[in-house]
Amino acid sequence: MTLFGTAGIRGPVENRVTPELALSVGQAAGKPGETFVVGRDARETGEALAAAMEAGLESAGSAVRRVGVVPTPTLAYASRGRRGVMVTASHNPPADNGIKFFSDGVEYDRDAEKLVEHGVETGPERVPWAAWGGAERLEILESYRNAVGEYVREEFPGEGGELLSELSIAVDCGAGVAGLATPQILDALGADVVAVNAAVDGHFPARESKPTPETLQSFSRFLAEGDGDLGIAHDGDGDRIVVLDGDGEVIHEDTVLAVVAAHYTRTAGADDPVVVTTPNASARIDEQVRRAGGRVERVRLGALHEGIARVRENAGDDTDVVFAAEPWKHIHPAFGGWIDAIVSAGVVSALVLEAGDTDALRAPVTERPYRKERVDCPDEAKAATMTALETALPDAVPEAAVNTDYGVRLEFADASWTLVRPSGTEPYVRIYAESEDVDELVATVREVVETTIADVT
């Protein structure tokens, strides 16, 4: 049985993420003596699913602490020293929902997820009625907001008491639960904050939950017509960040990742600072981290926490993971082991102030043309296709260095690169490429991929 994808369990509530599933998953995950914090985003179905999850956990002997409607990073913060469950479908449509587990502030790894899947498949181990757990309400949001503000102030200590007092920032919360945290934190840091679509509504009436250049067009116009310094946009549960300049242009997610990574590398106390990222992330990140004196390690998509653990397991005394991120999703290890776009909002804002403006912030980053494409590929043909591409792609471009850990990634001497990997959720093989000659590179790669799929099928 496979329930978990790259970001927990997720899908339509009518036929996949049902109350029955939430109950059985809770029973499988719960253990006598364990404490779980349970939170949810604002989706209409969240209350019923959270109730079913709580019933499952309690009937398995676990104690429950209800934190209510909060951003996912807030739930992760609350899970420190215990376990946590967030009922959310993140950036999916409002008819979807999902379940994500945490242990001591870190997402469950694949082994922990497999144990839950096994428990659902085999049925729960019943505990006597007198051993069932109970539930209490836990107020955590204010503590989280204060902790984020304190962390950002400590990260930028030379900027004065009202750290962001010279900045005007617009925040598009997309009617998601980040509206309960990001505007308030930036305001407490002294910024002039305009909150857009900040009324929390699980129908996401203002725009789609996933923030993209297309869904943020109205917000972009709002910025272009105003005189603010930058814009920040979140998804439905507050674990994604999109940054826009004062003219409403979306700053590429890998550029944002690169400047934050360079900051943490530059200010690291360790002699061997490491940034963990994913195979689809740009070589501009490697360039910035190397210039700042660090190195980059890559891990499969959706497994940043596993990458951090792997580096730490093999680390010497002078090694420290200073930042971990995939596009739009950032982990700030000095604050916590979870993806936290709300912390990112504070850090990016402070970096803009430090640089002078968004243009100066991104100026050191070489932004080569970037493309993403997909090629139809039946699910049953993906494995054979990827095996064949491990040979076919290097043969087609022999001048490239090859890495086959997480798909097939080719890297060139001029920092151009391409990645081919199977989609984990759809019948596609995905192509990523970044190069001054990106059209030519994509055309070459696409031809090899299409030919390989045709041969396999």
C-alpha positions as CSV (number, residue, x, y, z in Angstrom):
1,M,0.0,0.0,0.0
2,T,1.3,3.5,-0.9
3,L,-0.5,6.4,0.7
4,F,2.2,9.0,1.0
5,G,3.5,11.0,-1.9
6,T,6.3,13.6,-1.9
7,A,4.4,15.8,0.6
8,G,2.3,13.6,2.8
9,I,-1.1,12.1,1.8
10,R,-3.1,14.4,-0.5
11,G,-6.1,14.2,-2.9
12,P,-9.8,14.7,-3.3
13,V,-11.9,14.4,-0.2
14,E,-14.8,12.6,-1.9
15,N,-12.8,9.5,-2.9
16,R,-9.3,9.6,-1.4
17,V,-8.7,11.7,1.7
18,T,-11.9,10.8,3.4
19,P,-12.8,10.8,7.1
20,E,-12.6,7.0,7.1
21,L,-9.0,7.3,5.8
22,A,-8.1,10.0,8.4
23,L,-9.5,7.7,11.2
24,S,-7.5,4.7,10.1
25,V,-4.3,6.7,9.5
26,G,-4.7,8.2,13.0
27,Q,-5.2,4.7,14.5
28,A,-2.1,3.5,12.6
29,A,0.1,6.4,13.7
30,G,-1.0,6.7,17.3
31,K,0.8,5.0,20.1
32,P,0.1,4.8,23.9
33,G,2.0,7.5,25.7
34,E,2.7,9.6,22.6
35,T,1.4,13.2,22.3
36,F,0.3,14.6,18.9
37,V,-0.4,18.3,18.1
38,V,-3.1,18.4,15.4
39,G,-3.7,21.5,13.2
40,R,-5.5,22.2,10.0
41,D,-5.7,24.9,7.3
42,A,-9.0,26.7,6.5
43,R,-10.5,24.2,4.0
44,E,-14.1,23.4,4.6
45,T,-13.4,19.8,5.0
46,G,-10.6,20.3,7.5
47,E,-12.7,20.3,10.6
48,A,-14.2,16.9,9.9
49,L,-10.9,15.3,8.8
50,A,-9.1,16.7,11.9
51,A,-11.9,15.3,14.1
52,A,-11.5,11.9,12.5
53,M,-7.7,12.1,12.9
54,E,-8.0,13.0,16.5
55,A,-10.4,10.1,17.1
56,G,-8.0,7.7,15.5
57,L,-5.0,9.0,17.5
58,E,-6.9,9.0,20.8
59,S,-8.3,5.5,20.3
60,A,-4.8,4.3,19.7
61,G,-3.7,5.6,23.1
62,S,-2.2,9.0,22.1
63,A,-2.9,12.3,23.7
64,V,-4.0,15.1,21.4
65,R,-3.3,18.8,21.6
66,R,-5.6,20.8,19.2
67,V,-4.0,23.9,17.8
68,G,-6.9,24.7,15.4
69,V,-6.5,26.7,12.1
70,V,-2.8,27.6,11.7
71,P,-0.1,27.7,9.0
72,T,1.7,24.4,8.5
73,P,5.0,26.0,9.8
74,T,3.2,26.8,13.0
75,L,2.0,23.2,13.5
76,A,5.6,22.1,12.8
77,Y,6.9,24.5,15.4
78,A,4.3,23.1,17.9
79,S,5.5,19.5,17.2
80,R,8.9,20.1,18.7
81,G,9.5,17.5,21.4
82,R,6.4,15.5,20.3
83,R,4.6,14.5,17.2
84,G,2.3,16.5,14.9
85,V,-0.3,16.1,12.2
86,M,-1.3,18.9,9.8
87,V,-4.5,18.5,7.8
88,T,-3.8,20.4,4.7
89,A,-3.6,20.1,0.9
90,S,-1.2,23.0,0.7
91,H,-1.5,24.6,-2.7
92,N,-4.1,22.1,-4.1
93,P,-7.7,23.1,-5.0
94,P,-10.2,23.6,-2.2
95,A,-11.9,20.2,-3.0
96,D,-8.7,18.4,-2.0
97,N,-7.2,17.9,1.5
98,G,-4.3,16.0,2.9
99,I,-2.4,14.7,5.9
100,K,1.2,15.5,6.8
101,F,3.1,14.1,9.9
102,F,5.9,15.6,11.9
103,S,8.1,14.4,14.7
104,D,10.0,16.9,16.8
105,G,9.6,19.6,14.1
106,V,10.7,17.4,11.2
107,E,8.5,15.8,8.5
108,Y,8.2,12.0,8.8
109,D,10.8,10.2,6.7
110,R,9.9,7.4,4.3
111,D,10.5,4.7,6.9
112,A,8.1,6.4,9.3
113,E,5.5,6.8,6.6
114,K,5.9,3.1,5.6
115,L,5.1,2.1,9.2
116,V,1.9,4.2,9.0
117,E,1.0,2.6,5.7
118,H,1.6,-0.8,7.1
119,G,-0.7,-0.1,10.1
120,V,-3.5,1.1,7.8
121,E,-3.1,-2.0,5.7
122,T,-3.1,-4.5,8.6
123,G,-5.5,-2.7,10.9
124,P,-4.9,-1.0,14.2
125,E,-3.7,-2.6,17.4
126,R,-6.5,-2.0,19.8
127,V,-5.9,-0.6,23.2
128,P,-8.3,-1.0,26.1
129,W,-10.9,1.7,26.4
130,A,-9.4,3.0,29.7
131,A,-6.1,3.6,27.8
132,W,-7.6,5.9,25.2
133,G,-6.0,9.3,25.1
134,G,-7.6,12.7,25.7
135,A,-7.6,16.0,24.0
136,E,-6.8,19.6,25.1
137,R,-6.7,22.9,23.3
138,L,-3.2,24.4,22.8
139,E,-2.7,28.1,21.9
140,I,0.5,28.3,19.8
141,L,0.1,31.0,17.1
142,E,1.3,34.0,19.2
143,S,4.3,32.0,20.5
144,Y,5.2,31.1,16.9
145,R,4.9,34.7,15.7
146,N,7.0,36.0,18.5
147,A,9.6,33.3,17.9
148,V,9.9,34.1,14.2
149,G,10.2,37.8,14.9
150,E,13.0,37.2,17.5
151,Y,14.8,34.9,15.1
152,V,14.9,37.4,12.3
153,R,16.1,40.2,14.6
154,E,18.9,37.9,15.8
155,E,19.8,37.0,12.2
156,F,20.1,40.7,11.3
157,P,21.3,42.3,14.6
158,G,22.8,45.5,13.2
159,E,19.6,46.9,11.7
160,G,18.1,48.4,14.8
161,G,15.0,47.7,16.9
162,E,12.4,48.2,14.2
163,L,14.3,46.1,11.7
164,L,12.1,46.7,8.7
165,S,10.9,50.3,9.4
166,E,12.3,51.5,6.0
167,L,10.4,49.0,3.9
168,S,6.9,48.9,2.5
169,I,5.8,45.3,1.9
170,A,2.6,44.0,0.3
171,V,1.7,40.4,1.3
172,D,-0.8,38.4,-0.8
173,C,-2.0,35.6,1.5
174,G,-4.4,34.1,-1.1
175,A,-7.1,33.8,1.6
176,G,-4.8,31.1,3.1
177,V,-3.7,30.7,6.7
178,A,-0.5,32.6,6.2
179,G,-2.7,35.6,6.7
180,L,-2.6,34.7,10.4
181,A,1.1,35.1,10.6
182,T,3.2,36.8,7.9
183,P,1.5,40.3,7.9
184,Q,1.6,40.4,11.7
185,I,5.2,39.4,12.0
186,L,6.4,41.9,9.3
187,D,4.4,44.6,11.1
188,A,6.0,43.7,14.4
189,L,9.4,44.0,12.7
190,G,8.5,47.6,11.8
191,A,7.6,47.3,8.1
192,D,4.7,49.2,6.5
193,V,2.6,46.2,5.6
194,V,-0.3,46.0,3.2
195,A,-2.1,42.7,3.6
196,V,-3.9,41.5,0.4
197,N,-6.4,38.6,0.4
198,A,-5.7,38.2,4.1
199,A,-9.2,37.1,5.1
200,V,-8.9,33.4,5.7
201,D,-11.3,31.4,3.5
202,G,-10.9,27.8,2.6
203,H,-12.7,28.3,-0.8
204,F,-9.7,30.5,-1.9
205,P,-12.1,33.0,-3.6
206,A,-9.4,35.5,-4.4
207,R,-7.1,33.3,-6.5
208,E,-5.9,29.8,-6.8
209,S,-4.1,28.6,-3.7
210,K,-0.9,28.0,-5.6
211,P,1.0,31.3,-6.2
212,T,2.3,31.5,-9.7
213,P,3.0,34.3,-12.2
214,E,-0.4,33.5,-13.7
215,T,-2.4,33.4,-10.5
216,L,-0.6,36.5,-9.1
217,Q,-1.4,38.8,-12.0
218,S,-3.8,40.9,-10.0
219,F,-1.3,41.2,-7.2
220,S,1.4,42.1,-9.7
221,R,-0.7,45.0,-11.0
222,F,-1.4,46.1,-7.5
223,L,2.3,46.3,-6.9
224,A,3.0,48.0,-10.2
225,E,0.4,50.7,-9.5
226,G,1.8,51.4,-6.0
227,D,5.0,52.5,-4.5
228,G,5.9,49.5,-2.3
229,D,9.4,48.0,-2.1
230,L,8.5,44.3,-2.6
231,G,5.7,41.8,-2.6
232,I,5.4,38.4,-0.9
233,A,2.9,35.8,-1.8
234,H,2.0,32.5,-0.1
235,D,0.1,29.3,-0.8
236,G,-2.9,28.0,1.2
237,D,-0.9,26.7,4.2
238,G,2.0,29.0,4.3
239,D,4.9,26.7,3.3
240,R,5.6,28.3,-0.1
241,I,6.9,31.8,-0.8
242,V,6.9,33.8,-4.0
243,V,8.8,37.1,-4.0
244,L,8.0,40.0,-6.3
245,D,9.8,43.3,-6.8
246,G,8.1,46.7,-6.4
247,D,7.1,46.7,-10.1
248,G,5.2,43.5,-9.7
249,E,7.7,41.2,-11.4
250,V,8.1,37.7,-10.0
251,I,11.7,37.1,-9.0
252,H,12.7,33.7,-10.1
253,E,12.4,31.2,-7.2
254,D,15.9,29.9,-7.7
255,T,17.3,33.4,-7.5
256,V,15.5,33.9,-4.2
257,L,16.9,30.5,-3.0
258,A,20.4,31.5,-4.2
259,V,20.5,34.8,-2.3
260,V,19.2,33.3,0.9
261,A,21.6,30.4,0.6
262,A,24.5,32.8,0.1
263,H,23.5,34.8,3.2
264,Y,23.5,31.8,5.4
265,T,26.7,30.5,3.9
266,R,28.4,33.9,4.4
267,T,27.4,34.3,8.0
268,A,27.9,30.6,9.0
269,G,30.1,29.9,11.9
270,A,31.3,26.6,10.5
271,D,34.3,26.1,8.2
272,D,32.3,23.7,6.0
273,P,28.8,25.3,5.5
274,V,26.4,23.1,3.4
275,V,23.3,24.0,1.6
276,V,20.9,21.1,0.8
277,T,18.7,21.5,-2.3
278,T,17.1,19.3,-5.0
279,P,18.1,18.2,-8.5
280,N,15.7,20.6,-10.2
281,A,17.3,23.6,-8.6
282,S,19.5,26.0,-10.6
283,A,23.3,26.0,-10.9
284,R,23.0,29.7,-9.8
285,I,22.6,28.3,-6.3
286,D,25.9,26.4,-6.5
287,E,27.6,29.5,-7.9
288,Q,26.5,31.8,-5.1
289,V,27.2,29.2,-2.3
290,R,30.7,28.5,-3.7
291,R,31.4,32.3,-3.8
292,A,30.3,32.6,-0.2
293,G,32.6,29.7,0.9
294,G,30.2,26.8,1.1
295,R,29.1,23.7,-0.9
296,V,25.8,22.3,-2.1
297,E,24.4,18.8,-1.6
298,R,21.3,17.5,-3.5
299,V,18.6,15.2,-2.4
300,R,15.4,13.9,-4.1
301,L,12.4,16.2,-4.4
302,G,10.2,16.4,-1.2
303,A,13.0,15.0,1.0
304,L,15.0,18.0,2.2
305,H,14.8,16.7,5.8
306,E,16.4,13.4,4.6
307,G,19.1,15.4,2.9
308,I,19.8,17.4,6.1
309,A,20.0,14.1,8.1
310,R,22.3,12.5,5.6
311,V,24.8,15.4,5.6
312,R,24.7,15.5,9.4
313,E,25.3,11.8,9.7
314,N,28.5,12.1,7.6
315,A,29.5,15.5,8.9
316,G,32.9,16.4,10.4
317,D,33.3,18.7,13.3
318,D,33.5,21.8,11.0
319,T,30.4,20.9,8.9
320,D,27.0,22.5,9.4
321,V,23.8,22.5,7.3
322,V,23.1,26.2,7.2
323,F,20.1,26.2,4.7
324,A,18.0,23.7,2.9
325,A,15.5,24.5,0.1
326,E,13.8,23.5,-3.1
327,P,12.1,26.1,-5.3
328,W,9.5,28.0,-3.2
329,K,10.2,25.9,0.0
330,H,12.8,26.8,2.5
331,I,14.1,25.2,5.7
332,H,16.0,27.5,8.2
333,P,17.9,24.9,10.3
334,A,18.9,27.5,13.0
335,F,15.2,28.1,13.6
336,G,13.7,24.7,13.0
337,G,13.8,21.6,10.8
338,W,10.6,22.3,8.8
339,I,9.7,24.1,5.7
340,D,8.8,27.7,6.7
341,A,7.9,30.3,4.2
342,I,6.9,32.7,6.9
343,V,10.4,32.8,8.3
344,S,11.5,33.3,4.7
345,A,9.3,36.3,4.4
346,G,11.1,38.0,7.3
347,V,14.6,36.9,6.1
348,V,14.1,38.0,2.5
349,S,12.7,41.3,3.6
350,A,15.7,42.0,5.8
351,L,18.0,41.0,2.9
352,V,16.2,43.5,0.6
353,L,16.7,46.2,3.2
354,E,20.4,45.2,3.6
355,A,21.0,45.3,-0.2
356,G,19.1,48.5,-0.8
357,D,16.4,47.2,-3.1
358,T,15.4,44.0,-4.9
359,D,17.5,44.9,-8.0
360,A,20.6,45.1,-5.9
361,L,19.7,41.9,-4.1
362,R,19.5,39.9,-7.2
363,A,22.4,41.6,-9.1
364,P,25.1,39.2,-8.0
365,V,23.1,36.2,-9.4
366,T,23.6,35.1,-13.0
367,E,20.1,34.4,-14.3
368,R,20.3,32.3,-17.4
369,P,17.2,31.5,-19.4
370,Y,15.2,28.7,-17.7
371,R,12.7,26.3,-19.1
372,K,10.4,23.5,-17.8
373,E,8.7,21.1,-20.1
374,R,6.9,17.7,-19.9
375,V,6.7,14.8,-22.2
376,D,3.8,12.3,-22.1
377,C,4.9,9.0,-20.6
378,P,2.7,6.2,-19.3
379,D,3.3,5.4,-15.6
380,E,4.2,1.8,-16.4
381,A,6.9,2.9,-18.8
382,K,8.6,5.5,-16.5
383,A,11.1,3.1,-14.8
384,A,12.3,1.6,-18.1
385,T,12.5,5.0,-19.7
386,M,14.6,6.5,-17.0
387,T,17.0,3.5,-17.0
388,A,17.4,3.9,-20.8
389,L,18.0,7.6,-20.5
390,E,20.9,7.1,-18.1
391,T,22.8,6.0,-21.1
392,A,21.0,7.7,-24.0
393,L,21.3,11.3,-22.6
394,P,25.1,11.2,-21.8
395,D,25.6,9.6,-25.3
396,A,23.8,12.5,-26.9
397,V,25.8,15.2,-25.0
398,P,29.1,13.6,-24.1
399,E,30.7,16.9,-22.9
400,A,28.4,17.0,-19.8
401,A,29.0,15.7,-16.3
402,V,26.3,13.2,-15.4
403,N,24.5,12.5,-12.1
404,T,21.8,9.8,-12.0
405,D,20.9,9.9,-8.3
406,Y,17.5,11.6,-8.8
407,G,16.7,11.4,-12.4
408,V,19.4,12.2,-15.0
409,R,21.1,15.5,-14.5
410,L,23.7,16.8,-17.0
411,E,25.9,19.7,-16.0
412,F,28.2,21.7,-18.3
413,A,31.3,23.7,-17.8
414,D,29.5,27.1,-18.3
415,A,27.1,26.2,-15.4
416,S,24.3,25.3,-17.8
417,W,22.4,22.1,-16.8
418,T,19.4,20.0,-17.6
419,L,17.5,17.4,-15.6
420,V,15.1,14.7,-16.7
421,R,13.0,13.0,-14.1
422,P,9.6,11.2,-13.9
423,S,6.7,13.0,-12.4
424,G,5.6,11.4,-9.2
425,T,1.9,12.2,-9.7
426,E,1.2,12.4,-13.4
427,P,1.9,10.4,-16.6
428,Y,4.8,12.6,-17.7
429,V,8.6,12.8,-17.8
430,R,9.7,16.3,-16.9
431,I,12.5,18.3,-18.4
432,Y,14.2,21.2,-16.7
433,A,17.0,23.2,-18.4
434,E,18.9,26.4,-17.8
435,S,21.3,27.7,-20.4
436,E,22.1,30.8,-22.5
437,D,21.1,28.4,-25.4
438,V,18.2,26.9,-23.6
439,D,16.0,26.4,-26.7
440,E,18.8,24.3,-28.3
441,L,19.4,22.4,-25.1
442,V,15.8,21.6,-24.6
443,A,15.3,20.5,-28.2
444,T,18.2,18.1,-27.9
445,V,17.0,16.6,-24.7
446,R,13.4,16.4,-25.7
447,E,14.3,14.5,-28.9
448,V,16.2,11.9,-26.9
449,V,13.4,11.6,-24.3
450,E,10.7,11.2,-26.9
451,T,12.7,8.6,-28.9
452,T,13.5,6.7,-25.7
453,I,9.8,6.6,-24.6
454,A,8.8,5.5,-28.1
455,D,11.4,2.7,-28.0
456,V,10.2,1.6,-24.5
457,T,6.5,1.6,-25.2
